[in-house]
Amino acid sequence: MSRYLYRSIATVGGFTFLSRMTGFVRDSLIAGILGVSGLTDAFFVAFKLPNFFRRFFAEGAFNAAFVPIFSGVLVSSGPIAARLYGEKIFSLLLFGLTGFVLIFENFMPTVIFLFAPGFDATPARFDLAVDLSRITFPYILFISLASLFSGILNSMGKFAAPAGAPIILNLTMIGALFLILFEWLSPGRGLAWAVFWAGMLQLGWLWVSCHFQGIGIKLTLPQLTPEAKTLIRLGIPGAISAGVIQVNLFMDMIFASWLPTGAVSYLFYADRLNQLPLGVIGIAVSTALLPELSKHIKAGNHGQAHDTQNRALEFALAITLPATMGLVILSGPIVALLFEHGAFTAEDAQATGYTLSAFAVGLPAYVLVKILQTQFFARQDTKTPMMVAIGAVALNFTLNCFLIGPFSYVGLALSTAISAWFNTVILGWLLFTKKWIVFDERMKEILPRLVISSFIMGLVCYGLQLMMSFPQGILMRLGVVGLWIFGGVFTYIIIARLVGAFHFRDVQKFLKKQPLS
């Protein structure tokens, strides 16, 4: 894998990590101030609704279609032609999404009934969800336009500004939470308006970033040009395939709306913790990998494309496999450390911990899906991963029906994990069949060694948990959980080195920005 790709992954991953950390502060404040209640259930529905569609109109479509097309125009025709293409797509997106938002605003009660039908049994919670969703839903317009600017910057090799934009959302919501704490804002509406204003700030930040890179996008009349039709043709299936995890998570929320109050909140808090390695590794690797793969494939350099893919998979598995073991085994203490204070009770922490363990079973799959899809997207094949994604959604729905009875909200999280593995296996099989991915000898040797190292790390974490009781004080909890995590990570590094999963010289080469052998 090239030095450029490593630097790109490090940039995206670093800013995404900062975003997740500020997100944890935000979620911890929400848990402590608001706890688990009908209000939090209503707000999380209102918060997830625009973010659900964001995966389609923004991240999915732009990763699958816009970045490869814009990169091609930039390389073949230059920055002026690329800017003009960007302006055409910006205008189409602005006018199209404005109409979409207005329709949803008008029919919001019906929308909430479709996405959280169980809320109908508690009219106060239903009405609050409708009210808050009308405030938060325009966020989809702002963040989708912001994603266009992110795609432009990523195509130009500028990853820092787009990766850091979500921090604005977290800081804005944290500011609102402090105002709520001092009773200067109402809890639900205050947070909802924070989401609205954060979307505008993110859009402004990325527009300015593009302007400083010489791509100043201006508003023009929308035109359905052949290039725009190509984007739509590639973007719709790409959006469906890229957003499958969010579809499954939203489906979980629909099922959870029929469960007792708090189930939606448990799923939200658990997913937030599960999103840390997914965001830092999955998004970072796939974001940096797509432009790199597109260049190799267009140049006919398939050997380099295979090597780049192998190193990306190796990098992702080296982190997600031990992360899975750690989250499954230490989920309860981690949730209690981060969220159990104020209005968030020990019972809430236990319920969220069980849910996190179920989500974490699919953690490697969530990341691998994002990486494997890039092979299809780089070849402008968005229909194949879309069909696989539809199958994964159908499987998740079926499993939800069977598992919600015996396992309640934990069963919903487990269904999502299983369907993610289904998606991964089918995508991998198709890639091998098409010979679009070929494991080299290094990958074949390292994979079982990573599995062994992660398993031994899990045993050590479990043993440490048995040896030391979980204390009550926040500082004591921080010390104990920190010790458990350090013990697990140290064990993983030592075992991985002993079995030859990686070599310290590779780390040294990475730090010196030298290509790996």
N, C-alpha and C positions, 0 to 999 in steps of 0.2 A: 504494500500500500504506500502511495506517495507521501512525501512530507507535507504537501499541500493538503491532502485529505486528512491527515492526522491533525494538522493545525486547525482545519475547518471543524472537525469533530470536537476538538478541545475548546474552540471558541463557542460553538453552539451549546456543547455540554456544560461549559462553565457558566454561561449566562442562564441556561435553563436551570442549573442547580441553584443559582441565586434566586431565580423566580420561584422554584419549589420551596426554598427556605422561607422566603417572604410569604409564600402561600401557607406554609405551616404556621407561621406567626398569626396570619389572618384567621385560619381555621381554629387555632387554639383560642384566640380571642372570642370567636363566635361560640365555641363550645363553652367557654367559661362564663360569658355574658348571657347567652341565650339558652345554652344547654340543649336538650332534646325535647321538642314540644311540637304542637301543631303549627306554631309560627315558623319554626325552623323547617319543618316539612314543606310548608307553603313557599318559603323563600328559596329552598333548594330546588323546587320544581321551577320556580320563576328564573332562577339562575341557570339551571341546566337547559331550559328550553332554547334560548338563543345560542348557547354553546353547542347544543346538539346540531342545529342547522349550520353553525359555523364549520363543523367538520365537513359538510357537503359543499356549501357555497364557497368556503374559504380554503381550508387546508387540503381537503380531498381533491377538489377540482384543480387548484393551482399546482399542487405537487404532481398530479398525474398528467396535466395537459399544458398549463401555462408556462411552467419553467422550461420544459424541453423546447416548446415553440419559440418563446422569447429568446432563449439561449441561441437557437438556430438563426433567428433574425439578426441578433446582435453580432454573431460571428460572420454571417454571410453578407449582410447589408450595412452593418455599422450602427452606431448609437442613435443616429437621427431616425432611421427607419424603425429601430426598436422602440424609440420613444413614441413615435406615431402609432405604432401597433398597441403600445401600452395605453395611450390615450383613448383609442377606440374601445378597448376592453373595459377601461375605467368607466366610460360613459354608459356602455351597455349595462354594466354591473350596477351603477348608481341608479339609473332609471328603473331597471328591472327589480332590484331589491327594494326600492322605495315603494313600488306597487305591492310587492310581497308583504312588506311590513304593514302597510295600511290595511290590507285584507285581513291579516291576522289580528290586528288591533280591533277591528270591527267585530270579528267572530271569536274573540278570546275566550268567552265562556265555553263555547263548543270545543275549542282547542284544548282547554284544560280538562274538559270531560273526556276527550279522547286520550290525552296523555297521562292523566291521573284520575281514572274513572272512580276509584274507590273514595276519592275526596267528596263525592256527591252525598255520601252518608253523613258527613259532618259539614253542614252548610257554611259555618263560620270559616273553617279551613279552606273550603272551596272558594268562597268569595274573596278571601285574602289572597289566595293563589292567583286568581284572575286579576285583582288589583295590582299586585306586585309584578305580574308578568307583562302587563301593559306598560309598566315603567321600564322594565329591563329589555323588552324584545327589540327595540331599535338598536341595541348593541350589535345585533347580527349585521345591520347595515354598516356600522362603523368598522367592525372588525373584519368584515369581508373586504372592504375597500383597503383596509390596512394590510390584509394578506396579499393583495395585488402588489402593493409597494414592497412587501417582504419578498415576494417572488422575483421582482425586479432586482432587488439588492442581492439576493442569493445567486441569481444568474450572473451577476457581476463579481461574484466572489466576496461579497460583503455580508458577513453573517452576524456581526455583533449587534447592530441596531435591531434587526428583527427578533433575535433571540432574547434581547433584553426588554422588548416591549411589554410582555406580560407582567413584568415587575411593576409597571405603572398601575395596572389593575389592582394588584395586591396592596400597594401603598395607598391608593385611593380608598379602598375598602377598610384598611386599617385606620386611616384617618377618620372615616365615618364611624367606625366602632368606638373610637375614643369619644367622639361627640355623643354617641348613644350612651356610653358609660356615664357621662355627665348629664344625661337626660336633655341634651340640646337637640337631639333628633329622635324620632320614633324608630324603634328597632327595625321593623320590616321595611317601611318606606325609605328610611335612611340608607339602608344597605342597597336597596333597589336603585335609588338615584345615584349611589356611588358607582354602580355597574354602568349606568347610562353615561355619566360624565367620564368614566375611565375609558370607555370606547372612543369618545371624541378625542381624548388626550393621546391615546395610542395612534389613532389615525393621523393626528397632527404631527406627532413625533416621527412617524415613518415617511410622511410626505416631505417633511423638511430634510430627512436623511437622504431621500432620493434626489431632492433638489441639489444638495451639496455634492452628489455624485454625478451631476450633469444631466440627470433625467428628470426634468421638471414637468410633471404631468399636468396638463391643462384640460379644462372641461370643454368637450365638443358635443355636437349633436350625435346621438347614437346611430350607428350604421351596422346592419347585419352583413358585414363583408365576408368573403370566403374564408379569411383567417378566423373570424369570429365563429363562423359555422364549424370550422375544424375544432376550435376550442370547445364548443358545446358538444360536438360529437364525441370527443375524447374525454371531456370533463365530466359528463353525467355518469358514465359507468365508472370512471376513476373515483368520483366522489362517493359512490355507493360502496366500492371496494375498500377505499381508505377509511371510510367512516363506520365500518362494520362493528368495531369494538364499542363505539359510542351508541350505535343502534342497539346493541345487546344491553349496554348499561341503561339506556333509556327504557328498554323493554322490562328490565329488572325493576325500574322505578314504577312502571305501570302496574306490574304485579304487586309490588310492595304497597301501593296505595290502598289495596284491599286488606292489608295486614294492620294490626294495631298501631296507634300513633307512635312514631319514633323509628319505624322500619326504614322509611325513606332517608332519614338522617343517618342511621347506622351505615347504610350503603354508601352515602355520600362521604362520610368521614373515612371509611375503610378504603374507598376508591382513591381518595386524595393521597393517602399514604402509599398505596400501590402505584400511584402515578409517578412517584419520585424516580425510581429506576427506569420506568417506562419512558418518562419525559427526557431524562438526562441521557440515556443510552439510545432508546429507540428513535426518538425524534432527531437527536444529534447525528446519529449514524446515517439514517435515511435521508435527512436534509442535505448532508454533505456528500452522500453517495450518489444521489440522482444525477447531478451535473457531471460528476466524474465518469460514471458509467455511460451516460449519453455520449460524451466525447469519445470514449474508447470504442463504443459500438458503431458510431457514425464513421469513425476512422478505420473500421474493420479490424481493430486490434483486439480480437476476442480473447487471446491468451492473457493480456493485461486486464481485461474485464473480469475474467475468471479469478485471477489473482486478487484483484481489488475486492471482489465479492467474498472470497474466502477469508481474507484478512478482516473484513467487516464482521462476518459471522463469528470468527474466532474472538474478536474483541468483544462483541456483544455477549457471547456465551460465557466468556471468562468473568463477566461481571454479574449477569443475570442469574446464572446457576447458583452461586453462593448467596446472592441476594434473596432468591426464592427460599432457600433453606433457612436463612436468618429470619425472614418475615413469617414463615409458617411456624417456626418454633418459638420465636420471641414476640409474636404479634400482641399478645395480651399485655406484657410489660411495656412495650413500646407505646401502645395506645394509652395506657394508664399514665405513663410519663408525660406524654404530649398533651393529653386532653382532660385527664381526670382532675379537675379543679373547678371551683365555683359551682355553676349549675349542672355541670357534667358529672354524673354520679359514677360510683364503682360498677353498678349494674350496666350503665351505658357503655363503660369502657370494656366490660367483659363481652357484651353483645357485639360491639364494634371489632374487638379482637378476633372473635370467631369468624366474623365476616371477612376480615382482612386475610386470615389464613386461607380461606377458600379462594379469594381473589388471587392470592400469591401463587397458588398452584399453577396458574396459567401465565405467570410473569414472563418466562422465556418465550412463550408463544406470542404474547402481545408484541414483543420486540422483534422476533423473527418475522412475523407477518409484515411489518413495516419494511424490513430489509428485503425480503423476498419479492414484495410487490414492486420494488424499484426496478428489478430486471424486466418486468412487463412494461412498466411506465416508460423506461428508457427506450424501449422499442415501439412506443406508442400503441401498445396492446393493453387497452384498459377493460375490454370486455371479459377476458378470461378471469382476472381476479374478481371482477364484479359477479360472475356466475358462482364462483367459489364462495364469495362473501354472502350471497343470497342463501346458499346452502347452509352456511354457518349460522345465519340468523334463524332459519327454519329449525335447525337443531337446537338452538338456544331456547326458542319458544316451546318446543316439545319437552325439553328437559325441565324448563320452568314449571310446566304443568304437572310433571311427575314429582319434582323435588320440593316444591313449595309446601306441600302437605306435611311430609315428615321432617323437613329441615328449615321451614320458614324462610327468612331472609338470607340465611346462610346457604340454603339450597339455590337461591337465585344467583348468588356470587359464584357458587361452584359450577352452575350451568354455563355462565359466561366463560369461566376458565376452560371447561371442556370444549366448548365450541371454538375457542381460540386455537386450541391444539388441533382440532379438526381442520380449521382454516390453514394452519401451518403445514400440516402433513400433506394436504391436497396440493397446495401451492408448490411445495418442495418436490412432490412426485411429478407434477407437470413440468417443472423446470428441468428435472433430470431427464424426463422423456424427450423434451425438445433439445436437450444438450445445451441449454442456456446457462447451466451451472454445472461445474465439474469440481468435485473435491480433490485437492492435491494431496500428496502424501503427508505433508505437514498437518493438514486439517484432519486427516484420518487418524493420525497418531495423537493429536492433542485432545480431540473431543472426549474419548473415554477417560483420559487423565484428568480433565476438568470435572467430569462427573464424579470420579473417585475422590478428588480433593474436596469437592463441595459436600459430598456425603459424610466424609470424616469431619469436616467443619461443623456440619449439623449435629453429629454425635457429641462433639465437644460442647457446643452451645446448650444442648439438652442436659449434658452432665453438669455443666456449671449452674444451670437453673435448678437442678436437684440439690446441689451442694449449698446454695445460698438462697435464703428466703428473700422474698420481695418486700422491702421496707415500706414505710408510710410517708416519711418526709420527702419533699421534692428534691432536696440536695442529696439525700441518701439514695433515692431512686435513680437520680442522674448518675451517681457514682457506680451503682451496681449494674445498671443497664449498660453504661459505658464500658465497664469491665467485661461484661458478657460479649458485647460487640467486638471489643478489642481482642479478646481471647479467640473469638471465632475468626476474625480477619487474619490475625497472626498465624493461627493454625492453617488456614487456607493457603496463605502465601508460602509457608514452610513446606507443606505437603505438596503443593503444586510445583514447587522448585525441586523437591526430591524425586517426584515421579516424572519430571521433565515436561510439565504442562507449559512452562515458559522459562526463559533464561534471563538472569539479571542483566546480561549484556544487551538484550533487546530493550529493556527499560532504559539503559544508559544511552542507547542509540536514539530512542524516542526523545529523551530529554535533550540530547544534542542535535535533534532534528536531522538525524541521518536515516536513510531508508533501511528498513529491516531486510534481513537476508531471507 
